[in-house]
């Protein structure tokens, strides 16, 4: 406090000058129409600019909340679509989006945000900000708006770790959408945008640009979730299988929001498989 008073006393002449200057400006503006009009316009512009900047800053910091709300709504809509639930668009009062019951849904989507992600290793993983407290369990599939991302490997209370599709130990059951022929998508650990489609024979007519989607041969992903498109195709040396490269639909270097897939029918399917293992 003493230093502040000493500072004010030392520069008392300067502060007195500033005070008198402001007083003079106030008198000029108050008693002259032209100066008052110019001052009003200038201050209005400054205040407007400050208010706009403040609004932009507020909107920027609220984007996270808006994105989370949009992700929640998208998850609800995608759950309905994946479960093939009829949505009557002729009457908004019949639209079943406000229902709290999800018993009739085969699939539920849990939105989550990527908090850690790797793409440069041979076996890549990612981490999301949802865990067992949010209903996440190991083995659940993970997708985003563009296609397959991977599957959950380990879960804690508020976080979960997933195995990326960019992992040489994470094969995905897939099919060629046009011919319905089944295969396996496996990343070879080189290009984060390119993977291999395995086990398709030369009799399958494959064209560049054909769509590769998930098959119905597992309970992790719903069928026909986008994986990628054919980049090139040619028979191997023995003409036994096709060497097929696909361009992955997901941009793994810019993952942000994802959806964890909860299959409500999985416990029943697993129980059936475990009770009759010789059939599978």
PEHU-V956329 format. One record per residue. NEAR is the number of other C-alpha atoms within 10 Angstrom. Layout:
# PEHU-V956329
NEAR / NEAR
This chain:
# PEHU-V956329
6 / 7 / 8 / 9 / 9 / 11 / 11 / 13 / 12 / 11 / 10 / 12 / 11 / 12 / 13 / 10 / 11 / 12 / 11 / 12 / 12 / 11 / 12 / 12 / 11 / 12 / 12 / 14 / 17 / 12 / 10 / 10 / 11 / 11 / 14 / 16 / 12 / 12 / 13 / 13 / 12 / 12 / 11 / 12 / 12 / 12 / 12 / 12 / 12 / 12 / 12 / 12 / 12 / 12 / 11 / 12 / 11 / 11 / 12 / 10 / 10 / 11 / 11 / 11 / 10 / 12 / 13 / 15 / 13 / 13 / 20 / 17 / 14 / 17 / 23 / 19 / 15 / 17 / 21 / 22 / 14 / 18 / 15 / 12 / 13 / 10 / 14 / 11 / 9 / 8 / 8 / 10 / 10 / 11 / 13 / 15 / 14 / 9 / 7 / 7 / 9 / 13 / 9 / 10 / 18 / 18 / 25 / 22 / 24 / 21 / 26 / 25 / 17 / 18 / 16 / 13 / 19 / 15 / 20 / 13 / 13 / 16 / 18 / 20 / 21 / 21 / 23 / 24 / 17 / 23 / 21 / 15 / 12 / 14 / 13 / 22 / 20 / 15 / 18 / 19 / 24 / 26 / 22 / 21 / 16 / 15 / 20 / 25 / 26 / 27 / 26 / 25 / 18 / 17 / 21 / 14 / 13 / 14 / 19 / 23 / 23 / 23 / 22 / 26 / 28 / 30 / 20 / 17 / 16 / 17 / 18 / 24 / 21 / 27 / 25 / 23 / 17 / 13 / 10 / 13 / 14 / 21 / 21 / 16 / 27 / 23 / 26 / 16 / 18 / 14 / 12 / 21 / 17 / 21 / 25 / 20 / 27 / 19 / 16 / 21 / 17 / 16 / 10 / 14 / 12 / 20 / 13 / 13 / 13 / 17 / 20 / 27 / 25 / 27 / 23 / 16 / 14 / 14 / 20 / 22 / 26 / 19 / 17 / 18 / 20 / 21 / 25 / 26 / 21 / 22 / 17 / 16 / 17 / 13 / 15 / 13 / 9 / 7 / 11 / 13 / 17 / 22 / 19 / 21 / 22 / 25 / 20 / 27 / 19 / 21 / 14 / 17 / 12 / 9 / 16 / 15 / 17 / 23 / 24 / 28 / 26 / 24 / 20 / 16 / 12 / 16 / 11 / 10 / 14 / 13 / 11 / 13 / 13 / 12 / 10 / 10 / 10 / 7 / 8 / 7
